[in-house]
Amino acid sequence: MSPLAQRVLCVDDDPATLKLRRFLLESAGYGVSTAASAEEALAIAAADSHFALALLDYRMPGMNGDELAQKLRQAYPTMRLMAVSAVGQLPPSFLQAVDSQVQKGHDPETLLAAIAKLLALPENSAGHKTASPRTVLCVEDDPLELRLRKLLLESAGFLVLQARSGGTALELFKSHHVDAVVMDYWLADRNGTSVAEEMKLLHPRTPIVMLSGYSALPGEGMMVDTWLRKAQVEPEEIVDCVEHLIHLRSGENKGTQEDTEETKHS
C-alpha cells in the first residue's frame, strides 16, 4: 500500500511533538490523526478504526502507553503499534504488545524508515509475532558507550536492558529473561569476569560477550562465550556475534526438547 492509502494515529501528551509529527507524516503522504492522551486515542479509534498504525508514547497522564497498547491490541488486532518514547528502558509488557519501537529524538528519517518497514509487513502479521524479540543485557559504565550500544542492538531488532554496574547487571539478570549479555570488562564496582562467573552459575547456557581493551588473562576467557577487543571490533560484528550465539543456543535448546520428546515416546 502507498502512504496515501494509510492512516496513522499519533498519541503523545506533548502538543509540540504532535504538531511536528503530523507535519512530518503528512509531508510523507500519510493521513494523520492526533491524540493528547490514551483516553482520547481510544475515543478516536472507536469512532473510526481504519488506522494502519498507532504511534504510542509511554509516559502520559492517566492511562500510560502500556495499558493503551493492550487495549488497542485487543480491540484492533490488525492495527500496527509502534512505541515512540524517550524512556530508555520500557517495560517488557509494553514492548511485547507493540510491533516495533523507535527512541524518541531520532532524526525524522529514522522514524519514517521504521514506519515504512512496519507497514510493508503482510496484513496478517500485525499482532501475531512469529517470535518475541530477543532480549540483550548491555553492561557498560560509560553512559555514551552504553547509549550507542543500545541503539546499535535495538536497530537490529533486540530488546535492550541497560546496566552501568555489575550489581545492577546481576539484579536485571535475575529478574528478567535475558537471551544474551554484552558486557564491558572494566566496570565501576568490579570487573566483568566476576559478574560473568555469577551469571553462569545462575544460567550457564546464556551467552556472554565480553568487550575489553585487552586480551583475556589466563582462565578469564573460559567464563564467557566470546571475548572481543574493543579496538578491533566493528559495531556490526557485535550484532553478528550476539545473533550467532543466540541462534546456537536456540538450536541446542530445540535439540534438547526433541530428545526429551523422543525419550517420552520410546
CORUR-V385046 format. One record per residue. N is the residue number from 0. RES is the residue in one small letter. PSI is psi in whole degrees, 0 to 359 (none if undefined). NEAR is the number of other ideal C-beta (glycine too) atoms within 8 Angstrom. Layout:
# CORUR-V385046
n->{N | N}
res->{RES | RES}
psi->{PSI | PSI}
near->{NEAR | NEAR}
This chain:
# CORUR-V385046
n->{0 | 1 | 2 | 3 | 4 | 5 | 6 | 7 | 8 | 9 | 10 | 11 | 12 | 13 | 14 | 15 | 16 | 17 | 18 | 19 | 20 | 21 | 22 | 23 | 24 | 25 | 26 | 27 | 28 | 29 | 30 | 31 | 32 | 33 | 34 | 35 | 36 | 37 | 38 | 39 | 40 | 41 | 42 | 43 | 44 | 45 | 46 | 47 | 48 | 49 | 50 | 51 | 52 | 53 | 54 | 55 | 56 | 57 | 58 | 59 | 60 | 61 | 62 | 63 | 64 | 65 | 66 | 67 | 68 | 69 | 70 | 71 | 72 | 73 | 74 | 75 | 76 | 77 | 78 | 79 | 80 | 81 | 82 | 83 | 84 | 85 | 86 | 87 | 88 | 89 | 90 | 91 | 92 | 93 | 94 | 95 | 96 | 97 | 98 | 99 | 100 | 101 | 102 | 103 | 104 | 105 | 106 | 107 | 108 | 109 | 110 | 111 | 112 | 113 | 114 | 115 | 116 | 117 | 118 | 119 | 120 | 121 | 122 | 123 | 124 | 125 | 126 | 127 | 128 | 129 | 130 | 131 | 132 | 133 | 134 | 135 | 136 | 137 | 138 | 139 | 140 | 141 | 142 | 143 | 144 | 145 | 146 | 147 | 148 | 149 | 150 | 151 | 152 | 153 | 154 | 155 | 156 | 157 | 158 | 159 | 160 | 161 | 162 | 163 | 164 | 165 | 166 | 167 | 168 | 169 | 170 | 171 | 172 | 173 | 174 | 175 | 176 | 177 | 178 | 179 | 180 | 181 | 182 | 183 | 184 | 185 | 186 | 187 | 188 | 189 | 190 | 191 | 192 | 193 | 194 | 195 | 196 | 197 | 198 | 199 | 200 | 201 | 202 | 203 | 204 | 205 | 206 | 207 | 208 | 209 | 210 | 211 | 212 | 213 | 214 | 215 | 216 | 217 | 218 | 219 | 220 | 221 | 222 | 223 | 224 | 225 | 226 | 227 | 228 | 229 | 230 | 231 | 232 | 233 | 234 | 235 | 236 | 237 | 238 | 239 | 240 | 241 | 242 | 243 | 244 | 245 | 246 | 247 | 248 | 249 | 250 | 251 | 252 | 253 | 254 | 255 | 256 | 257 | 258 | 259 | 260 | 261 | 262 | 263 | 264 | 265}
res->{m | s | p | l | a | q | r | v | l | c | v | d | d | d | p | a | t | l | k | l | r | r | f | l | l | e | s | a | g | y | g | v | s | t | a | a | s | a | e | e | a | l | a | i | a | a | a | d | s | h | f | a | l | a | l | l | d | y | r | m | p | g | m | n | g | d | e | l | a | q | k | l | r | q | a | y | p | t | m | r | l | m | a | v | s | a | v | g | q | l | p | p | s | f | l | q | a | v | d | s | q | v | q | k | g | h | d | p | e | t | l | l | a | a | i | a | k | l | l | a | l | p | e | n | s | a | g | h | k | t | a | s | p | r | t | v | l | c | v | e | d | d | p | l | e | l | r | l | r | k | l | l | l | e | s | a | g | f | l | v | l | q | a | r | s | g | g | t | a | l | e | l | f | k | s | h | h | v | d | a | v | v | m | d | y | w | l | a | d | r | n | g | t | s | v | a | e | e | m | k | l | l | h | p | r | t | p | i | v | m | l | s | g | y | s | a | l | p | g | e | g | m | m | v | d | t | w | l | r | k | a | q | v | e | p | e | e | i | v | d | c | v | e | h | l | i | h | l | r | s | g | e | n | k | g | t | q | e | d | t | e | e | t | k | h | s}
psi->{143 | 158 | 327 | 334 | 3 | 140 | 142 | 135 | 119 | 126 | 117 | 141 | 359 | 113 | 323 | 320 | 315 | 320 | 314 | 321 | 323 | 314 | 316 | 311 | 321 | 326 | 331 | 358 | 4 | 151 | 136 | 134 | 147 | 150 | 134 | 2 | 164 | 321 | 318 | 322 | 317 | 323 | 319 | 316 | 324 | 326 | 331 | 100 | 7 | 55 | 134 | 332 | 145 | 129 | 121 | 124 | 161 | 304 | 111 | 150 | 146 | 234 | 130 | 178 | 330 | 308 | 320 | 317 | 319 | 318 | 319 | 320 | 320 | 319 | 327 | 76 | 340 | 354 | 129 | 145 | 131 | 128 | 126 | 95 | 153 | 352 | 126 | 325 | 91 | 152 | 140 | 325 | 323 | 314 | 329 | 333 | 335 | 165 | 340 | 166 | 148 | 134 | 129 | 137 | 348 | 160 | 154 | 325 | 324 | 316 | 315 | 320 | 319 | 321 | 313 | 320 | 317 | 318 | 345 | 349 | 153 | 148 | 323 | 4 | 341 | 130 | 2 | 67 | 136 | 332 | 143 | 146 | 141 | 145 | 128 | 131 | 117 | 128 | 115 | 129 | 351 | 116 | 325 | 314 | 322 | 317 | 316 | 319 | 323 | 313 | 321 | 311 | 325 | 323 | 339 | 4 | 7 | 151 | 141 | 125 | 145 | 142 | 138 | 7 | 162 | 322 | 314 | 322 | 317 | 323 | 315 | 321 | 324 | 329 | 351 | 155 | 126 | 126 | 335 | 157 | 133 | 115 | 137 | 148 | 314 | 112 | 163 | 325 | 343 | 172 | 159 | 328 | 328 | 324 | 316 | 321 | 317 | 321 | 319 | 331 | 326 | 312 | 86 | 341 | 353 | 120 | 142 | 126 | 122 | 131 | 128 | 156 | 354 | 163 | 157 | 141 | 160 | 126 | 336 | 321 | 340 | 344 | 348 | 170 | 328 | 138 | 120 | 136 | 124 | 319 | 344 | 350 | 139 | 153 | 320 | 330 | 325 | 314 | 313 | 319 | 315 | 314 | 319 | 314 | 319 | 319 | 317 | 314 | 322 | 319 | 320 | 318 | 319 | 317 | 320 | 318 | 318 | 320 | 320 | 318 | 319 | 320 | 321 | 324 | 3 | none}
near->{6 | 6 | 9 | 7 | 5 | 12 | 11 | 15 | 15 | 14 | 17 | 13 | 8 | 7 | 6 | 6 | 10 | 12 | 8 | 8 | 13 | 11 | 8 | 11 | 13 | 10 | 6 | 8 | 7 | 12 | 8 | 12 | 11 | 11 | 12 | 9 | 12 | 15 | 8 | 10 | 14 | 11 | 9 | 11 | 15 | 7 | 5 | 7 | 8 | 4 | 13 | 9 | 15 | 15 | 13 | 15 | 14 | 12 | 8 | 14 | 4 | 7 | 8 | 10 | 15 | 11 | 9 | 15 | 14 | 10 | 10 | 15 | 12 | 6 | 9 | 9 | 9 | 7 | 15 | 12 | 16 | 16 | 15 | 12 | 13 | 6 | 7 | 5 | 6 | 10 | 6 | 9 | 8 | 13 | 12 | 7 | 10 | 12 | 10 | 11 | 11 | 11 | 10 | 9 | 4 | 8 | 5 | 7 | 6 | 9 | 12 | 11 | 8 | 11 | 14 | 9 | 9 | 12 | 11 | 5 | 10 | 4 | 6 | 6 | 8 | 12 | 9 | 7 | 7 | 4 | 4 | 5 | 8 | 10 | 14 | 15 | 17 | 15 | 15 | 13 | 9 | 7 | 6 | 6 | 9 | 13 | 8 | 8 | 13 | 12 | 9 | 11 | 15 | 12 | 6 | 9 | 6 | 11 | 10 | 13 | 12 | 11 | 13 | 11 | 11 | 14 | 8 | 9 | 16 | 11 | 9 | 12 | 14 | 7 | 5 | 10 | 4 | 13 | 10 | 15 | 16 | 13 | 18 | 13 | 12 | 8 | 16 | 5 | 6 | 8 | 9 | 15 | 11 | 9 | 15 | 14 | 9 | 9 | 14 | 11 | 6 | 7 | 8 | 5 | 7 | 13 | 14 | 14 | 16 | 15 | 12 | 14 | 7 | 6 | 6 | 9 | 5 | 4 | 6 | 10 | 7 | 5 | 10 | 13 | 6 | 10 | 10 | 13 | 10 | 8 | 5 | 5 | 10 | 5 | 7 | 6 | 9 | 16 | 11 | 8 | 11 | 16 | 9 | 8 | 13 | 12 | 8 | 9 | 12 | 8 | 8 | 9 | 9 | 8 | 8 | 8 | 8 | 8 | 8 | 8 | 8 | 8 | 7 | 6 | 5 | 4}
